[in-house]
Amino acid sequence: MKNNDTICALATAQGGALSVVRISGSDAIGIAASVFTPRAGKPLGERRSHTVVFGDIFDVQGHTLDEVLLTIMRAPHSYTGEDTVEISCHASPYITRELMINLIEHGARQAEPGEFTMRAFLAGKMDLSRAEAVADLIASGSRASHRLALNQLKGAFSRRLSSLRDRLLHLTTLMELELDFSEEDVTFADRSHLLTLCREIETEISRLTDSFAVGNAVKTGVPVAIVGETNTGKSTLLNALLNEERAIVSDISGTTRDTVEGVVNICGTAFRFIDTAGVRRTTDIVEQIGIERTLEQLQKSNIALWVIDPMMNRESLETTAQRLLPLCRNKKMAVLINKCDVVDAITITAAMNEAQALIAKFGSGVEWSKSDMWAISAKLGTNMDKLHDFLQTAAALPEVSDDAVVVTNVRHYEALRAALGDIRRVQQAMHDGLPCDLVSEDLRLCINHLSEIVGEVSSELVLQNIFKNFCIGK
């Protein structure tokens, strides 16, 4: 990314009544003045920062495109820290396309994904963790994920990391002073005090690391695996939960060969449902791979929905249970006897009794009770309200407070895990009585890992990999 260029991009999604085109860089105001004429008052170059001007925009041939509102934000008092102009026009694809062409004709270039936010980071307007929160805020699909992203954007996570690094630097200083004056019999802090400081820091980093389990579920959705034999209605159930035709539904066994996912918000909680390949004996290589992926997804999920066709062969059902249930240990599980719209009550009751016996036989450690089994019709939506209630209870996500610091980013989690390993090595070395010079290196590593999160030691390649996942215009 060339940060000395003036960039432009459509900053709003299509589909509304209005669009905003954003321009940022040293020539932003001059380029905007080339495509815009105010209806009254001073030229753009003479306007004060944070003023809104009414006027007309033009295409390359000088024809009027639209009457617009243009906002000027002069450096450094803008999102990017550069001169910035935002043009609010009607949301016609033709208008925005022709306006972008004219801006590029006059010296701007199309912004790359995340380039506006990357410039804000490079200008010191925000650290890297806050910059990443911008993308999370845009992508938030639930109240909890929105709250966590907004809290991170406001700097709560950054302040916690800053406090940790200050304490680590203090600990490093005490150790280095101890090392410098060791031959002069001067003591700045005894080992027990240093160990206490280490334990406090380790506890804080460990708490942040552990919060990722909740944070990731809030951000990406609580993972729910839909499992069972082939042709039991798993794909129909996924489509019913998502209220769209996401998965292919067929009477042919083995239609689903790979996992199909979809996220839906149920009463404020995001759930990520994973439709999996049916489990059965097969010689088909592709289907075998699909079944292996089913088992992998089941292991990664927090909740399992075991879908049973009450008319299926009992021997086949036992084979499926033998493979699936051990992987549900310590997971919440619901047993859904599907197709109640075409099966009589006696057959459904027999299937329930069989499932209960199989859970007793193969399901040691599965978090399940008789109330977590009922008949449904995925096709007609029968008893789906019971499933929604079960999911809400099974998710058991804690209420996210306004000031909560919860890790939601995989990059942050990996850096915190590395820092946790560093501080634990420091503790062990101090406990073993090793010299301070051997301990201080791990302390510096710990500080560096925390600094990676806020971007103080990140390479340009790392930054580009982060910002390329942003939407264009942000």
N, C-alpha and C positions, 0 to 999 in steps of 0.2 A: 504494500500500500504506500503510495506517494503522498505524504502528509503536507506537502507544500502546494498541492493542486487545490483548485476549487471544485467541489463535488456537488452533485445534485441527485435527487431521487424522489420518487413518489413515496410519501411517508404514511399514507393511509391505505387500507384495504379497499378493493373495489366492491361495489354493491350498495353504497350509501348515496346520499344526495350531494355530498361535498367531498372534495379531495384536497389534500395539502401536499404541495411540492416544496421540498426543503433544499436550500442551498447553503453551503458552508465553506469558508476559506477566505483568504485575503482579498480576493476579487469578487466576493459574493454580492456586495451592494452594487458595484459597478456593472456586473453582468446582469443583475436583476433590473437595473436602470435601462439596460439595452432592450429589454423585452416588455417593459412596463412604463406606462405614462400615467402620472397622478391626475385626477380630475381637477384638483386645485392645490395651491400652496407650493412649497419649496420642492426642488428636485430631491430625489432620494438621497444623494450624497450629502445633502445639507440637513437631513432629518436627524433628530436625536434618537438614541437607543430606546428600545421598547415603545415604539410608536406604531400605530396602525394607520395605513394609508389606503384610501379607496381610489381605484383607477381601472385602467384597461390593460390587458396583455395581448400580445400579437404573435403571429406565426412568422416563419422565416421570410415570407413574401410581404410582410407588413400588414396583413389583414387582421382585423380585430377577432380575437378568439373568445373573449369573455370579459365581463366586469368582475373584479376580484377585490379581496382585502389582502393587503401585503403587510407583513409584520417585520420590523427591523430590530435585530438584537446585535449590538456592537460588542466586539471583544473587549475585555474577557468575560463580559456578563452574558454568556449564552451557554447552551448545553455543551457545545464542543469547546468553548473557550475562544472560538474564532468569530469573526463577523458572520452572522447568520441571517438569512432571509427565509421566511415561510410565506408561500402564496396559497391562499385559500380560494379555490375556484369550484365551479360545478363539476360533478363527478362523471363527466363524459370521457370515455376512453379516447375519443378523438382530441378533445381539448388538452388532456394531460399529455398525450403522445406528442402533439404538435408543440406544446410548451417545452417539453423536455428536449425536443429536437432543436428548438431555437436557443435554449440555454447552452446546449453543447456546441452549437454553431458559434456562439459568442465566447467560448473558452472554458466552459465547465466540462466536467466529465461525469459519466454515470458512476455513482458511488458503489463500492463493493459491499457485500453483506456485512453489517455490523460496523461499517467504517465511521459513522457518526459517533457511535459509542466508544470505539477505539480511540478516536481523536480526543474525546472527553477524558478518557483514561490517561492518554499521553500528556494531556494538558494539566493533569493533576486535579481535574474536577471531581474525580472519584477513583477509588482503588479498584483492583480487578474483581474482587468479590462483589462489590456493589455494581460494577458494570455487568457482571453475569446475572445479577438479580434483575436487571432490565429485561433480559430475555425470559427469565422465569415469570416475571410479572405479566408480560405479554401472553405467555402460554398458560397462565394459571386458569384452571377449569373448575375450581371449587373455592369455597370461602377460606378453607384452611390453607390451601396452596397460595392463594392471593395474599393472605395475612403473612405467611412466612416470607414470601418474595418481597413484599412491601417493607417488612421489618429489616430484611437484609439490605434493601436499597437505602433505607434510612441510616444504615451503618451500625446496627446493633452487633452483628457478627464481627465486623471490623474492630469495633471497640473492645470486644472480648479478646480477640487475637492480639491487639495492641497491649492490653493488660498482661497477657501471658508472656509476650516477648519482653516487656519491661521487667517482669520478674525473673525471666531467664537471664537477661543481661545483668541484673543485679547479682544473681547467683554466679554468673561467669566472672564478674568483677571481684567478688569475694574470693573466689578460687585463685584468680590470677594474682591478687594481692598476697594471698597466702603463699603462693609459689615464689613471688618476687622477694618476700621478706622471710622466707623459711629459714635462712641461715642466720638471721638476726634475732631469732626467738621472739618474733612478734606475731600474735594471733589476732586475726580479725573476726573469725567466727569458728566455733568448734564444729566438729564433724556432725554431731547430733543436730545442731541447728541447720546445717546445710542439708542433711537428710530430710528434715522436716519440710524445708522449702521444696525439695524435690518431690516429696510425696504430695504436697499441696498442688504442685504444677501437674503431676501425673494424674491426680484425681480429676482436675479440670479438663485436661486433654481427653482423658478416658470418657468423661461425661459427654463431651462434644462428639467423640467418635461413636459412642453408643446411640446417640440421638439420630444417627443416619438411618437406622432401621425404620423409625417413624417418619423421618423427613422424606426418605425416598418413596415410601408408601403414599404420603400426602401428595408429593409432586407428580409421580408417575401413575398413581392409582394402586390400591391394594390388590396384589396379584391373586386371582382366583382361577384355578384350573378346573375345567369341565372335562371329566374323565368317564370312562366306561367302555363297554364293548362297542363293536361296530353297529351302526344302524339303530342306535337307541334313542336318537333325537337330540344329540349334543349340539349339532349345528343349528337345528331349529330353536333350541333353547338360547344359543348365543344371539341369533337374530331377534328373538323375542326380547331379550334383555337390552339389546342395543336399539331396538325398534327400527331396524333396517336390515336389508338383505346382504349381510357381510359375508356369510359363509354359504357355500353351495350345499343345497339340500337335495338328496336323492335317495331312492329306495335301494340303490345298489350299494352293497356293503363295501366299506373301505374307500368311500368317496374322498374323505378328508385324509390327505397324505402328509400334510405339514400343519404346523400350528397356525391358527388364525386369531388375531387379537383385536380387541376393541375396548375403548374406555367409555364409561358412562357414569354420570353423577347421580347418586341415589341419596336423597335427603342430605345433601351437602358433602357427602363423602365420595371421592372418585374411586371406582373399582375398575381394574384392568382384567377383563375376562379373556381367558385363553382357551379356545376350542382346540381340542387335541385329536390326534388320530385314534380310532378305536383299537382297543387291545384285544388281540386274538392270535391264534397260531396261523402263520402264513409263510409261504415260500417266496412271496413277492419281495424282492430286495428293496424296492422303493418304499413299500408299506412297512417293512421291518425298520427302515431308517426313521420313518414317521413315528412308529411305536416307541423307539428309543428316545426320540425328542419329547414324546408324551411323558415318559418317565422322568426326563430331565426337568421339564416344566413343572411337573407335580412336586418335585423336590424343592424347587425355587419358590413355590407359591405358599401364601399364608393360609389360604382356604381352599378346600376341595369340594366340588359338587359331583357326587357319584350318581350318574344317570343310569337307570335300569329300565329295560323293556321287560315287563312282567311275563311276556310270552317267550322270552329267550330260554334256550336250553340250560338246565341247572348245572350240568357238568361244565359247560362253557363259562357260566357265571362264576363258578368256583375258581376256575383257572384265572379269570380276570381278577377276582378278589385277591388271590394269592400273590399276584404281581403288584397290584395297586396299593392295597391296604398297609403293608409294611412301610411304604413311602409316605403315608399320611400320619406317621407318628408325630405327636406334638402339634398337629394341625387341627384347625376347626373343620369339621366335615358335615355336610348335609347329604342325605340319601333321598334321591328324587325318583319315585316310581312313575315313569312317564306313560303317556298315552292312555290316561284315565278316561278319555272321551270315547275310546273304542274297546275298552277292556272292562269286564264285570268286576264287582267288588270282591268276589271270592278269589279271583285270580290275583288281584292287587294285594289282598291280605296274605296270600301264600307267598308272593314275592317279598313282602315286607318281612315275614317270618324267616325266609331263606336268607335275606340280607343281614338280618340281625344275628343269625347263627354264624354267618361268615365273618362278621365283624368280631364276634366273640372268639372265633378260631384264629383269624389272621390279623386282627386290628388292635393288637396291644399298643397302648399309648395314644390311640386316636382320641381326640377330644370330641366326643359324640354322645348323644343321649337319644332315647326313643322319640323325644319331641322334635328331634332334628331329622325325622323321616316322615314324608307325606307324599301323597299322590299329586301329580300335576299333569297338565296337558300343555306342553310347550307350544303346540300348534294353535290352541285356542286361548292360551294365557291363563288357564285355570290355576288358582292358588299361587299366582306369582307374587301377590301381596305378602304371603307367608315367607317366600324366598327373600323379598326385600327386607323384611323384619329380621330374618336370620342373618343376612349379610351385615346389617347395621350392628347387630349385637356381636357377631363374630369378628368384625374389623377391630372393635375395641380401641380405636385411636383416641389418644388423650385430647382433651380440648386444648387448642393452641391459643395461648394468651397473646395479648398485643405486644408484650415485650419478650416473647419466647425467642431463644437462640437455638435453632434446630438446623443441623446440617442436612442439606438436600442435594448437594452437588457431589458427583462421584470424584471429581478432581480434588475437591476439598477433603473428602473422606480419605482418599489415598494419602494425601499429604499429612493429614492428622494421624493416620496409622503409622506412617514413617516416623513422625515426631514422637509418638507414644513409644515406639521401639527405642528411639534415641534416649529419651528420659529414663526409661527403665534400665538401659545399660549404664547410665550415669549412676542411678541408685545402686545397682549391683556393684559397680566399681568402687563407689564410696564405702559401701558396706564391707567390701573385701579389703579396704584400706589401701587401694592403689593411689599412686601420686596424682596430684591435681593436674599435672600437665597431660596425663593420659585421659583424664575425665573431661577436661575442657573442650577437647575436639568433638566429643559427642554432644556437648551442649551447643556448640556452634552449628552442628548439623541440625539439631532440633530447632534452633532459631531460623535457619535457612528454610527448613520445611514449612514452618509457619509463614515465613515471608513469601514463599511461592504462592500461597493462597491469595494474598493481596497484590501480587504482581511485582514485588520489589526485586525479585531475582529471576523473573521469567524471560526467556529468550524471545526473539521476534517470531520464530517459528511457532512457539507455544501460543503466543498471542494470536497469530493468524488462525491457528487451528481452533481457538476458542471463538473468535469473532465471526468466522466463516459460517457458523451455525445460526447466526442472527438473521433476521429478515432484512431485506434491502430497505433502506430508508430509516433504519434505526442503528 
